[in-house]
Every structure is written in structure tokens, then in C-alpha cells.
Amino acid sequence: MKQSIGRPFSARPSALLLALSAAAAAAVGLAACGGGNDNGSCHYTAQAINVIGQTSFKTLVSGTSSTNVNGPQGSVGLYSPDGTAAGATLLVADTSNHRILGFNGIPSSLNAAASFVIGQDATDATKEFTESNPGTSISTFPWFRRPSKVWIDSSGQYLVVADTGNNRVLIWPITLPFNSAGAIDPSQVAVLGQTDGVSGDTNQGGAISLKTLNQPTSAIIVDGKLVVADTGNSRVLVWNSIPATGQSADVVLGQTDFVSGTAGSVDIFNNATQTYSLRMNLPDDAWSDGSHLLVADTGNNRVLYWSAMPTTQDQLATSVLGVDKFGDTAPPSGSAGQTGFAFPSALASDGVDVLVADTGNNRVLRFASYLAAPSNDKAADDVFGQSTFFNVQHNDPDQNNVVGDQSVNPNTSGITAGTLYTPTGLVMLPGGQFWVGDSGNARMLRFAVASGVDGSQPQVPCGK
């Protein structure tokens, strides 16, 4: 069934859906600047500088074409051989359309058309951008079922796709320059989570093991290692080398053994050793540069950080964002501010700063220089999608925490260049910019990192 715009998390486990709904309901009652129906003033909100998937910053239209995206749940992939926008390839996991859109270069015009598509019938020009069928076989179109994340490793050797609905991860060696669907060869794919290229059962239809997956939502290759957020099994798996089809993982994080997949609400403290045993709850994303590892432990409302790639089972993280210490989880209600999260589901970094898509709070937070000086419960420096750290409603440019009324901003129904609705994907760009998958608004937005607000900016009329 095709995912609707109003339910950007339909590919996620149902427990997270229910929790997000509860958080959204609780958020409506929060106080905000310019509140009520008066013509008060509001704080400035960071404005996006480009959009993909919609014809303008104020439209919400679903569809299937080279210029439409529908619920881009996961992150986008970026290959930039020289670290600049020139020669780069941008990939977007167009989740509800069961495809990946490719752009030759970083789109500079509003609503730029994709250059190619992966996963639908790219051999037929009449079908290339018009089909949105789910599929399982990797030898015949269509290939994907709700792909959540696409990644190109920094060496430009591999394309990695978290094929969430098929409970698998796909890895292709790619041909450079990577600028068309023809750069990947289906006969060379490696399949993780399944035993072949046509199956898609959860945990292979049986018991959880080191070879099975349950709705993986993130998969990345760094320094020859594969890291997968095995979301439905509430764990992160690490392969120490590029795996072949059906190969077992080498390291498991978030569970005490290799055959458990229970969502944990809190870490387990061992009085005898005075140490914690890490418990994850529906982890949605992972980011690494080979020297650091970040995991969005979504259901536990926190982000975990390792100062080096973990090498042992159940290895405790170095520090944690979103809560005071290990063993704590932040409830969705009251999770706003500079330190709290409500279901963070995407991560990005330039090796210094860290960006977190705080999905349930409809915002993106920036933690400046976090990798250089990590600490528990660090305060965010900037926010995108809201005007302050205490506003959390989606598509609420007048910031009165009542979506859709816009009584003091009548020129929009709520969607603007400065609003977000369940952001679920992030990628950093060269030159201090980033893309965010604005899933609920069926679009990708590009922001300048420097445009983030810290709540101290001068107030402006809410109608602007």
C-alpha cells in the first residue's frame, strides 16, 4: 500500500507511530511567542534556500515524476570526489515511491528534476519517472519496498541501500563517475538480511540471528566496515569487512547477545561491575567517518556517541545526547529545549559539528564542535524548523503551536521555507550547507548551517 503524506512514519514499527502521535498531541498545549490569534511578533526562523519535490516552499503536492518526492523518510546520499559541489552526485531515498532519485550535481534551482532513477524501470523512458511500484527481486524491476536510506561511501566504491520494507540491505559496487542508473550492476549486488535477492521476510521468517534483519532504516560503509541500524530488532550491527550475501555480522550493539531483539527502555546497571549494559529502542540512523560513530537511539529519545568504532559486543558508548546519563530516557512530553529530543531519527556531521533530526519536535538541532568536545546532555547551539528551542509544532510559521490556522500569517496554510514536519533524513554538503528530508511535507530542503537560530534573534512580524 502506498504511504500517504500524512503518515510519514508508516514504514516504522507501530510503537513509534503511536508514540509520535502522543508527542504531537502534547506539543499543542505548549506556550509560544506570538501566541493566540493576535498580531504579535515572532522570532526569526531559519529559511531554506532550495527545495526538491515541490514547486515552491509553500506547496504540498504528492505524485510520481522526476520532480516529486513522497515521504523521503531516510537520508540522502552524496558523493563528492573532490569535496565540492562540482562533480557531485546527490541521491534521495524517495521512500513512498519505492525508488531512489539521482541528481547530477547539487541542485541549484528550485524543484530541480532528477537526472535518473534507481529501483523503477529505468530502461523504458515512458516509465522511468512515472512508476512507484514496490518490489523484491533485484534482477527485475521494481527493486525496493520503502527504501529508507541511501549511502555512497567516501571512496566512491559502493552504493548502499537500507531496503526497509524488504528487511534487507543491498550493496552494489559502482562505476565512476556515478551519474546514472547504469552505474550499478544488479548481478553484482550483495544482500544482507536475506539469503537471496528475491526474499523479503522479517528475520527471514524465523528467529533473529546475526544474519537476519527487521526493518533496517540505515546502512553505511566507512573504512571498509558496514554499519546497519536494525531498527525492528532494536540493535545496531557491524560487519568488520564488506560482507557477501547472507554473511553474519561481527558486532552487535544495543542487545546483550546475538539472538535478542527486544526494545529496551533503559540500560541495565550492573552493581557488581558498576557498568551499564546498553539497551536500544528502535534505533533509526547511524553516522560515522571511520573515527567516530553516532547512533540515533530513536525510541529512547537520545543519540549515542562512540569515540572509536566499537569492536566488542554490547560496548558502552562514550557519551550520550538528549539525556543526563546512561540509564535515562527522556519522555516525549517536555522534551523540547536545548537538550531534549522526541524520537530523533537522523544524523549528519562534517567531522566537527553534529546535526540531529529531532523528528517528534519537528526540528533539526546543531551541536557545534561536538565531536571535538563530546559530553553528556550537551546543549544544542542552533535550531532549524522552529524559531526557539521551545516551539515544537509542525508547519507553524506564526509559532502559536496551532497548526493550520495561521491567523497572524494568512499568506500560507502553514508550509513555508522555514517549517518542518517530521524531518527524517540529513546529509551535510560542502560549503557549510545541508539537506533535510522533510518527510511529512514530501520534500527535501537545503539550508545554510550558518542560518540556524539560537532564540536570541530580533523578533519580526509573524506575517512575514
C-alpha positions in Angstrom: 0.0 0.0 0.0 1.3 3.4 -0.9 2.2 5.6 2.0 0.2 8.8 2.5 1.7 12.2 3.1 0.0 12.4 6.5 1.8 9.3 7.8 5.4 9.7 7.0 6.4 7.0 9.5 4.3 4.1 8.1 7.4 2.2 7.4 8.4 2.4 11.0 7.3 0.0 13.7 3.8 0.7 15.1 5.1 1.5 18.6 7.0 4.5 17.3 3.9 5.7 15.3 1.8 5.7 18.5 4.5 7.5 20.5 4.9 10.2 17.8 1.1 10.8 17.8 1.1 11.2 21.6 4.0 13.6 21.5 2.3 15.7 18.8 -0.8 15.9 20.9 1.1 17.0 23.9 3.0 19.6 22.0 -0.1 21.6 21.1 -0.5 22.9 24.6 3.0 24.4 24.8 3.3 28.2 25.1 4.9 30.1 22.1 5.8 33.6 21.1 3.1 35.5 19.3 0.6 33.1 20.8 -3.2 33.2 20.4 -4.8 35.0 17.5 -3.2 38.4 17.9 -0.8 40.1 15.6 2.2 39.8 17.9 5.8 39.3 16.9 7.7 36.1 16.4 11.3 35.2 16.4 13.1 34.8 13.1 13.1 31.2 11.7 15.9 29.9 9.5 14.9 29.9 5.9 15.7 27.1 3.4 17.5 28.2 0.2 16.3 25.4 -2.0 13.6 22.7 -2.3 13.3 19.4 -4.1 10.0 17.6 -4.6 7.6 20.7 -4.5 7.1 23.6 -7.0 7.6 26.1 -4.2 8.3 26.5 -0.5 4.5 26.7 0.2 3.1 23.8 -1.7 2.3 20.2 -0.8 1.5 18.0 -3.8 2.1 14.2 -3.9 2.8 12.4 -7.1 5.4 10.5 -9.2 7.6 12.3 -11.6 11.2 13.5 -11.9 10.3 16.5 -9.7 8.2 14.8 -7.0 9.2 13.0 -3.8 6.7 11.3 -1.5 7.7 11.0 2.2 11.5 10.9 1.9 11.9 9.0 5.2 15.7 8.4 5.3 18.8 10.3 4.5 20.1 11.3 1.1 23.4 10.0 -0.2 26.2 12.3 -1.5 29.3 11.5 -3.5 31.7 14.4 -3.9 35.0 13.2 -5.2 36.9 16.5 -4.6 34.8 17.7 -1.6 33.0 20.3 -3.6 29.6 20.6 -5.3 31.3 20.3 -8.7 31.0 16.7 -10.0 28.9 15.6 -7.0 26.1 13.1 -7.2 23.1 13.6 -4.9 20.8 10.6 -4.2 17.4 10.8 -2.5 15.6 7.9 -0.9 12.1 8.6 -2.2 10.5 6.2 0.3 6.8 6.1 -0.5 7.5 5.9 -4.2 9.8 2.9 -3.7 12.7 4.4 -5.6 15.9 6.4 -5.4 16.2 9.6 -7.3 19.7 10.7 -8.6 20.8 14.2 -9.4 24.0 15.0 -11.4 25.5 17.8 -9.2 23.9 19.6 -6.3 20.5 21.0 -7.5 20.8 24.8 -7.6 17.3 25.6 -8.9 14.0 25.3 -7.1 12.3 21.9 -7.7 15.0 20.6 -10.0 14.2 17.5 -11.9 16.1 14.3 -11.1 18.6 13.1 -13.7 17.9 9.4 -13.2 16.0 6.8 -11.1 17.1 3.6 -9.4 14.6 0.9 -8.5 11.9 1.5 -11.1 12.1 0.7 -14.8 14.9 3.0 -16.0 15.2 1.1 -19.3 11.9 2.5 -20.5 11.8 6.3 -20.8 8.0 6.2 -20.7 8.1 4.6 -17.2 11.3 5.8 -15.7 9.8 8.6 -13.6 6.1 7.6 -13.6 6.1 4.3 -11.7 6.1 3.8 -8.0 5.7 0.1 -7.5 7.1 -1.9 -4.6 9.2 -4.9 -5.4 11.5 -7.6 -4.0 13.6 -9.0 -6.9 16.9 -7.3 -7.6 17.1 -8.8 -11.1 13.8 -7.4 -12.4 12.1 -4.0 -11.8 10.9 -2.8 -9.3 13.7 -3.4 -6.7 12.7 -1.7 -3.5 10.0 -1.6 -0.9 10.1 1.7 1.1 13.9 2.3 1.0 14.8 4.4 3.9 18.4 5.4 3.4 20.9 5.5 0.5 24.6 6.0 1.1 27.7 6.2 -1.1 31.0 5.5 0.8 33.6 8.2 0.7 35.9 6.2 -1.6 33.1 6.1 -4.2 33.3 2.3 -4.4 29.9 1.2 -3.0 26.3 2.2 -3.1 24.4 1.0 0.0 20.6 1.0 0.4 18.5 0.2 3.5 15.6 -1.5 1.8 13.4 -1.3 4.9 10.2 -2.9 3.6 12.1 -5.9 2.3 14.0 -6.4 5.6 17.4 -6.2 3.9 20.4 -4.1 3.0 21.7 -4.0 -0.6 25.3 -3.3 -1.5 26.5 -2.6 -5.1 30.0 -1.8 -6.4 29.6 1.3 -8.5 31.2 2.6 -11.6 32.6 6.1 -11.6 31.5 8.7 -12.4 28.3 7.8 -10.7 25.8 9.8 -12.7 23.2 7.3 -14.0 21.2 4.2 -13.0 23.6 2.3 -15.4 26.4 2.8 -12.9 25.2 -0.1 -10.9 25.0 -3.8 -12.0 22.2 -5.8 -10.4 24.2 -9.0 -10.9 26.9 -7.7 -8.5 24.7 -6.9 -5.6 25.4 -8.3 -2.1 22.3 -8.9 0.1 22.3 -8.7 3.9 19.3 -9.9 6.0 18.1 -12.4 3.4 19.6 -15.5 1.7 18.9 -14.4 -1.8 17.8 -11.5 -3.9 14.1 -12.3 -4.1 13.1 -12.7 -0.4 11.9 -10.1 2.0 10.6 -11.7 5.2 11.2 -10.2 8.6 14.1 -12.1 10.2 14.0 -14.5 7.2 10.6 -15.7 8.5 12.2 -17.3 11.6 14.2 -16.5 14.7 16.5 -13.5 15.0 20.2 -14.1 14.3 23.4 -12.4 13.2 22.2 -13.0 9.6 18.7 -11.5 9.9 17.2 -8.0 9.8 13.9 -6.5 10.8 13.1 -3.2 9.0 16.6 -1.8 8.8 16.4 2.0 8.3 20.1 3.0 7.9 23.1 1.3 6.4 26.5 2.9 5.8 30.0 1.8 4.7 33.0 3.5 6.3 36.7 2.4 6.1 35.6 -1.0 4.8 33.1 -1.6 7.5 29.3 -1.9 7.2 27.1 -0.4 10.0 23.3 -1.1 10.0 20.6 0.2 12.2 18.5 -2.9 12.5 15.5 -0.9 13.7 12.8 -3.5 14.3 15.3 -5.7 16.2 16.4 -2.7 18.3 20.1 -3.1 17.6 23.0 -1.9 15.5 25.1 -4.4 13.6 28.7 -4.0 12.4 30.5 -6.0 9.8 34.3 -5.6 10.0 34.7 -6.0 6.2 32.5 -5.6 3.2 30.1 -8.6 3.5 29.0 -11.1 1.0 25.3 -12.2 0.6 24.0 -13.7 3.8 27.1 -13.1 5.9 26.9 -12.8 9.7 27.6 -9.6 11.5 30.7 -9.4 13.7 29.5 -6.9 16.4 26.1 -6.3 17.9 25.3 -3.1 19.9 22.1 -2.5 21.9 21.5 -6.1 22.9 23.3 -8.4 25.4 23.6 -11.3 22.9 23.4 -12.1 19.2 19.9 -13.6 19.2 17.9 -10.9 21.2 15.9 -8.1 19.7 13.8 -6.7 22.5 13.3 -3.0 22.6 14.9 -1.7 25.8 13.5 1.4 27.6 16.6 1.8 29.9 20.1 0.5 30.1 20.8 -2.2 32.7 23.2 -1.2 35.5 25.4 -3.9 37.0 26.1 -3.2 40.6 28.9 -5.7 40.8 30.9 -4.1 38.0 29.4 -0.6 38.2 28.8 -0.6 34.5 25.9 -0.3 32.2 24.7 -2.8 29.6 23.4 -0.8 26.6 19.8 -1.2 25.6 18.5 0.4 22.3 14.9 1.0 21.3 14.2 1.3 17.6 17.5 2.9 16.5 16.8 4.7 13.2 20.1 6.0 11.9 23.9 5.7 12.2 26.6 8.1 11.0 30.4 7.5 11.0 33.5 8.9 9.4 35.5 5.8 10.5 36.9 7.6 13.6 33.6 8.2 15.3 30.2 6.5 15.5 26.8 8.2 16.2 23.5 6.3 16.6 20.1 7.8 16.8 18.5 5.6 19.5 15.1 6.8 18.5 12.7 5.1 20.9 14.9 6.0 23.8 14.9 9.7 22.8 18.7 10.0 22.7 21.8 10.0 20.5 24.7 7.7 21.4 28.3 8.5 20.6 31.4 6.3 20.4 34.8 7.9 20.1 36.0 5.0 18.0 34.3 2.3 16.1 33.0 -0.4 18.5 34.8 -3.7 18.3 33.2 -5.7 21.1 29.7 -6.9 21.9 27.5 -4.6 23.9 30.2 -1.9 24.0 29.1 1.1 26.0 29.0 4.4 24.2 31.4 7.2 25.1 28.7 9.8 25.7 25.1 10.5 25.1 22.9 13.4 23.8 19.4 14.0 24.9 19.6 12.7 28.5 21.8 13.3 31.5 23.5 9.9 31.7 23.2 6.3 30.6 20.2 4.6 32.1 18.0 7.7 31.5 15.4 8.1 28.7 13.7 11.4 28.0 9.9 11.2 27.8 8.4 12.8 24.6 6.4 15.3 26.7 8.7 18.1 27.9 11.4 17.0 25.5 11.9 20.4 23.9 14.6 22.9 24.9 18.3 22.8 24.0 18.9 19.3 25.3 15.8 17.1 24.9 14.7 15.0 21.9 11.4 13.4 20.8 12.3 10.4 18.6 15.5 11.7 16.9 15.8 9.7 13.7 18.6 11.1 11.5 22.2 12.3 11.9 24.8 14.1 10.0 28.2 15.6 10.6 31.1 17.3 8.9 33.5 15.7 11.3 33.2 18.6 13.8 29.6 19.7 14.2 26.7 17.3 14.6 23.2 17.7 13.2 20.2 15.8 14.7 16.8 15.5 13.1 14.6 15.8 16.2 11.7 14.2 14.4 8.9 14.4 17.0 9.7 18.0 17.7 9.7 18.9 14.0 13.1 20.5 14.1 16.8 20.0 13.4 19.4 20.8 16.1 23.0 21.7 15.6 25.6 20.8 18.2 28.7 22.9 17.4 32.1 21.2 17.7 30.5 18.2 19.4 33.0 15.6 18.0 35.9 17.7 19.3 34.4 18.0 22.8 31.7 15.5 23.4 29.7 15.5 26.7 26.6 14.0 28.1 23.4 16.1 27.6 25.2 18.9 25.7 23.0 21.8 24.8 22.3 22.5 21.2 23.6 25.7 19.7 21.1 26.3 16.9 17.7 25.1 15.7 16.0 24.8 12.3 12.3 24.5 11.7 11.3 26.4 14.8 12.1 30.0 16.0 13.1 29.0 19.5 14.1 25.8 21.3 10.7 25.6 22.9 8.5 25.6 19.9 7.7 22.1 18.5 4.6 22.2 16.4 4.9 21.2 12.7 4.2 23.7 9.9 3.6 26.6 12.3 5.2 29.7 10.9 3.3 32.0 13.3 4.6 29.9 16.1 1.4 29.8 18.1 1.5 26.0 18.3 -1.7 25.6 16.5 -1.0 24.1 13.1 -3.1 25.2 10.1 -4.8 28.3 11.5 -2.1 30.8 10.7 -4.4 33.7 11.9 -1.4 36.0 12.0 0.2 34.7 8.9 -2.7 34.4 6.4 -0.4 34.1 3.3 0.3 30.4 4.0 -1.5 27.3 5.0 1.4 26.5 7.3 4.1 25.2 4.9 6.9 27.7 4.4 10.7 27.8 3.7 11.2 27.8 7.5 8.9 25.0 8.7 9.4 21.2 9.1 7.1 18.2 9.5 8.7 15.0 10.9 12.2 15.6 9.4 13.8 12.1 8.9 16.9 12.5 6.8 20.1 14.5 6.8 23.2 15.0 4.7 26.0 17.6 5.0 27.1 19.4 1.9 30.4 21.0 1.0 30.5 24.7 1.9 28.5 24.7 5.2 25.1 23.6 3.9 22.9 20.5 4.5 19.8 18.8 3.0 17.0 17.6 5.3 14.3 15.1 4.3 11.2 16.9 5.3 9.1 13.7 5.2 5.7 15.0 6.2 5.9 17.8 3.7 7.1 15.4 0.9 10.2 17.5 0.1 13.9 18.0 0.6 15.1 21.3 1.9 18.6 22.8 1.7 19.8 25.1 4.5 22.9 27.0 5.2 24.3 25.8 8.5 25.0 29.5 9.5 21.3 30.3 9.2 20.4 28.4 12.3 18.8 30.4 15.1 19.6 30.3 18.8 16.5 32.1 20.0 18.2 35.4 20.6 17.5 36.9 17.1 15.4 40.0 16.9 11.6 39.5 16.7 9.8 40.1 13.3 6.1 40.4 12.5 4.6 37.0 12.3 3.0 37.7 8.9 6.5 37.8 7.3 
